[in-house]
Amino acid sequence: MWQSLEGYAGFIFNTDLLVTYGYRLWLGLVMTCQVVVISCCVGFVLAYPICMARRSKNLILSKLSLGYITFFRGTPLLCQLYLIYYGAGEFRPFLQSVNLWWFFREAFYCCIVAFTMNTSAYQAEIMRGALNSVPKGQIEAATALGLSRYRVARHIIWPQAVLVALRPLANELIGIIKASALAAIVTLLDLMGQTRFIFARTFDFSVYLYCALIYLAMTEAIRRTVNWIERGLSKHKAVVAREPIALAAAPRRPVIGARKRA
């Protein structure tokens, strides 16, 4: 029995493996963070115009954005990654002629493109749902008071929409972190890629346990951070929900030296 316990402990706490290949796991973690952060940030920037186009009354813009969202949400991320990474080789002469082959021949850039386009579609739908959750009566009342579109968006729409979208956006970030393991399939040495490399050299299955624990630590850190942010925003939720128009229409400070009416 004790021998079995020692064997299990040696499987979990393999210090020799960590000493020898721990640096490779760290490099893989850094690569994963780079891909995820760049993809999610650029995807967030792209998601807003896609969301606005989806909500637009212009039929062409609405249908184009709907087609974009439908394709990238309805097809597997792995398929999209293959289309970009391997499909770019089919257009190599054209990409060389426009001096873009250097970009699409690198797995790192192809992964960023694939993850960015995928997450932008999901984030656009999250934004659309959050904006639609704001009662239209509040927007109409603010417009009737003569508030500008900027003040309406800043004081009424976005304070409520952010609180609605925060949790789904965090879930999307966690989903991209876990989906980033697909990058190893196209030869990118991210965390999963380095794990596969180490296993091919050592045949020590415990390296996959360490990889899983690192992914778990990242997702748990994001979950706790979002919980902390949500608690801070929720303190003002009741105020924004009760008196959003009053907050937006609050008079500005009087200008010093302004003339008084006669």
C-alpha positions as semicolon CSV with decimal commas, in nm:
position;residue;x (nm);y (nm);z (nm)
1;M;0,000;0,000;0,000
2;W;0,276;0,239;0,097
3;Q;0,460;0,158;-0,224
4;S;0,147;0,246;-0,420
5;L;0,113;0,577;-0,237
6;E;0,477;0,656;-0,303
7;G;0,425;0,579;-0,669
8;Y;0,126;0,813;-0,689
9;A;0,317;1,085;-0,505
10;G;0,609;1,046;-0,743
11;F;0,369;1,079;-1,036
12;I;0,217;1,401;-0,903
13;F;0,528;1,565;-0,758
14;N;0,790;1,488;-1,021
15;T;1,048;1,746;-0,925
16;D;1,306;1,616;-1,173
17;L;1,069;1,682;-1,460
18;L;0,992;2,032;-1,339
19;V;1,359;2,115;-1,289
20;T;1,452;1,989;-1,635
21;Y;1,156;2,114;-1,838
22;G;0,995;2,378;-1,616
23;Y;1,144;2,656;-1,827
24;R;0,976;2,513;-2,138
25;L;0,641;2,515;-1,960
26;W;0,702;2,878;-1,869
27;L;0,780;2,966;-2,232
28;G;0,463;2,789;-2,341
29;L;0,260;2,981;-2,082
30;V;0,401;3,313;-2,206
31;M;0,316;3,219;-2,566
32;T;-0,038;3,122;-2,468
33;C;-0,088;3,451;-2,283
34;Q;0,037;3,648;-2,584
35;V;-0,201;3,474;-2,823
36;V;-0,500;3,505;-2,589
37;V;-0,444;3,867;-2,488
38;I;-0,381;3,993;-2,841
39;S;-0,672;3,796;-2,986
40;C;-0,922;3,904;-2,721
41;C;-0,818;4,271;-2,727
42;V;-0,827;4,300;-3,105
43;G;-1,146;4,094;-3,111
44;F;-1,307;4,333;-2,863
45;V;-1,218;4,630;-3,084
46;L;-1,365;4,456;-3,390
47;A;-1,673;4,337;-3,203
48;Y;-1,812;4,685;-3,143
49;P;-1,849;4,789;-3,511
50;I;-1,980;4,439;-3,591
51;C;-2,236;4,480;-3,312
52;M;-2,336;4,825;-3,439
53;A;-2,369;4,689;-3,792
54;R;-2,583;4,404;-3,661
55;R;-2,815;4,653;-3,489
56;S;-2,814;4,892;-3,785
57;K;-3,129;4,964;-3,980
58;N;-2,923;4,935;-4,298
59;L;-3,023;4,597;-4,438
60;I;-2,690;4,535;-4,615
61;L;-2,478;4,603;-4,305
62;S;-2,710;4,399;-4,087
63;K;-2,704;4,097;-4,319
64;L;-2,327;4,110;-4,369
65;S;-2,261;4,122;-3,996
66;L;-2,515;3,845;-3,941
67;G;-2,337;3,628;-4,197
68;Y;-2,000;3,694;-4,032
69;I;-2,134;3,609;-3,686
70;T;-2,319;3,301;-3,809
71;F;-2,013;3,159;-3,985
72;F;-1,763;3,205;-3,703
73;R;-2,003;3,096;-3,431
74;G;-2,142;2,804;-3,628
75;T;-1,820;2,641;-3,747
76;P;-1,550;2,473;-3,531
77;L;-1,255;2,688;-3,433
78;L;-1,022;2,409;-3,543
79;C;-1,170;2,421;-3,893
80;Q;-1,123;2,798;-3,905
81;L;-0,763;2,759;-3,791
82;Y;-0,695;2,503;-4,064
83;L;-0,856;2,725;-4,327
84;I;-0,630;3,016;-4,235
85;Y;-0,305;2,828;-4,168
86;Y;-0,315;2,565;-4,443
87;G;-0,546;2,753;-4,676
88;A;-0,307;3,046;-4,697
89;G;-0,057;2,819;-4,871
90;E;-0,299;2,780;-5,162
91;F;-0,270;3,154;-5,226
92;R;0,105;3,177;-5,173
93;P;0,184;3,341;-5,513
94;F;-0,077;3,610;-5,451
95;L;0,032;3,666;-5,090
96;Q;0,393;3,695;-5,203
97;S;0,295;3,948;-5,468
98;V;0,129;4,170;-5,205
99;N;0,409;4,106;-4,953
100;L;0,189;3,926;-4,698
101;W;0,333;3,576;-4,715
102;W;0,570;3,651;-4,426
103;F;0,260;3,699;-4,211
104;F;0,057;3,392;-4,309
105;R;0,349;3,150;-4,309
106;E;0,394;3,195;-3,932
107;A;0,174;2,982;-3,708
108;F;0,171;3,254;-3,442
109;Y;0,007;3,512;-3,668
110;C;-0,236;3,261;-3,817
111;C;-0,351;3,162;-3,467
112;I;-0,405;3,524;-3,374
113;V;-0,612;3,584;-3,690
114;A;-0,824;3,272;-3,632
115;F;-0,884;3,338;-3,262
116;T;-0,951;3,708;-3,322
117;M;-1,215;3,649;-3,586
118;N;-1,378;3,378;-3,378
119;T;-1,393;3,572;-3,053
120;S;-1,503;3,895;-3,225
121;A;-1,817;3,716;-3,346
122;Y;-1,899;3,593;-2,996
123;Q;-1,820;3,927;-2,832
124;A;-2,033;4,112;-3,086
125;E;-2,335;3,903;-2,990
126;I;-2,259;3,956;-2,620
127;M;-2,249;4,332;-2,674
128;R;-2,571;4,326;-2,875
129;G;-2,751;4,136;-2,602
130;A;-2,619;4,372;-2,334
131;L;-2,724;4,683;-2,528
132;N;-3,067;4,538;-2,599
133;S;-3,116;4,470;-2,229
134;V;-3,123;4,844;-2,151
135;P;-3,489;4,956;-2,135
136;K;-3,579;5,169;-2,436
137;G;-3,791;5,394;-2,218
138;Q;-3,481;5,526;-2,043
139;I;-3,317;5,611;-2,374
140;E;-3,629;5,782;-2,503
141;A;-3,666;5,982;-2,181
142;A;-3,303;6,095;-2,195
143;T;-3,341;6,198;-2,559
144;A;-3,655;6,393;-2,473
145;L;-3,456;6,586;-2,212
146;G;-3,224;6,701;-2,487
147;L;-2,920;6,496;-2,388
148;S;-2,662;6,428;-2,656
149;R;-2,605;6,076;-2,786
150;Y;-2,266;6,071;-2,613
151;R;-2,414;6,155;-2,270
152;V;-2,695;5,906;-2,318
153;A;-2,443;5,631;-2,401
154;R;-2,204;5,727;-2,122
155;H;-2,449;5,779;-1,836
156;I;-2,739;5,550;-1,922
157;I;-2,663;5,278;-2,175
158;W;-2,311;5,160;-2,103
159;P;-2,322;5,159;-1,718
160;Q;-2,607;4,910;-1,737
161;A;-2,482;4,719;-2,042
162;V;-2,133;4,663;-1,897
163;L;-2,274;4,494;-1,590
164;V;-2,482;4,262;-1,808
165;A;-2,194;4,183;-2,046
166;L;-1,920;4,140;-1,784
167;R;-1,987;3,776;-1,696
168;P;-2,040;3,655;-2,057
169;L;-1,723;3,835;-2,170
170;A;-1,529;3,667;-1,889
171;N;-1,669;3,330;-1,996
172;E;-1,561;3,404;-2,353
173;L;-1,209;3,487;-2,231
174;I;-1,194;3,160;-2,040
175;G;-1,321;2,976;-2,348
176;I;-1,046;3,129;-2,563
177;I;-0,782;3,030;-2,307
178;K;-0,893;2,667;-2,323
179;A;-0,940;2,677;-2,701
180;S;-0,588;2,814;-2,742
181;A;-0,463;2,458;-2,689
182;L;-0,562;2,400;-3,053
183;A;-0,268;2,617;-3,155
184;A;-0,037;2,324;-3,080
185;I;-0,187;2,137;-3,376
186;V;-0,042;2,392;-3,620
187;T;0,308;2,360;-3,465
188;L;0,285;2,661;-3,232
189;L;0,478;2,593;-2,913
190;D;0,226;2,733;-2,671
191;L;0,157;2,570;-2,335
192;M;0,001;2,261;-2,491
193;G;0,265;2,252;-2,764
194;Q;0,545;2,255;-2,509
195;T;0,362;1,988;-2,309
196;R;0,346;1,763;-2,613
197;F;0,716;1,829;-2,680
198;I;0,811;1,734;-2,324
199;F;0,599;1,419;-2,332
200;A;0,760;1,314;-2,662
201;R;1,101;1,341;-2,493
202;T;1,020;1,186;-2,156
203;F;0,701;0,978;-2,199
204;D;0,609;1,109;-1,853
205;F;0,233;1,149;-1,846
206;S;0,246;1,375;-1,537
207;V;0,341;1,668;-1,760
208;Y;-0,018;1,676;-1,883
209;L;-0,131;1,704;-1,521
210;Y;0,092;2,008;-1,473
211;C;-0,042;2,157;-1,797
212;A;-0,401;2,109;-1,679
213;L;-0,323;2,270;-1,343
214;I;-0,175;2,575;-1,516
215;Y;-0,486;2,617;-1,730
216;L;-0,699;2,575;-1,416
217;A;-0,498;2,841;-1,234
218;M;-0,546;3,090;-1,520
219;T;-0,921;3,037;-1,543
220;E;-0,965;3,052;-1,166
221;A;-0,769;3,380;-1,151
222;I;-0,997;3,529;-1,416
223;R;-1,308;3,407;-1,235
224;R;-1,204;3,560;-0,906
225;T;-1,103;3,887;-1,073
226;V;-1,439;3,915;-1,247
227;N;-1,621;3,842;-0,920
228;W;-1,428;4,126;-0,755
229;I;-1,506;4,367;-1,041
230;E;-1,871;4,266;-1,044
231;R;-1,907;4,330;-0,672
232;G;-1,763;4,677;-0,719
233;L;-1,995;4,759;-1,007
234;S;-2,299;4,615;-0,833
235;K;-2,272;4,877;-0,559
236;H;-2,383;5,139;-0,809
237;K;-2,636;4,920;-0,988
238;A;-2,929;5,027;-0,774
239;V;-2,849;5,395;-0,819
240;V;-2,813;5,365;-1,195
241;A;-3,132;5,160;-1,221
242;R;-3,338;5,405;-1,011
243;E;-3,217;5,740;-1,133
244;P;-3,021;5,706;-1,460
245;I;-3,186;6,008;-1,619
246;A;-3,125;6,229;-1,318
247;L;-2,758;6,135;-1,317
248;A;-2,720;6,206;-1,687
249;A;-2,913;6,533;-1,675
250;A;-2,731;6,669;-1,371
251;P;-2,632;7,030;-1,433
252;R;-2,269;7,101;-1,499
253;R;-2,062;7,335;-1,286
254;P;-2,125;7,700;-1,364
255;V;-1,852;7,871;-1,561
256;I;-1,662;8,120;-1,348
257;G;-1,704;8,473;-1,474
258;A;-2,015;8,397;-1,680
259;R;-2,248;8,692;-1,735
260;K;-2,568;8,704;-1,539
261;R;-2,895;8,774;-1,711
262;A;-3,014;9,130;-1,687
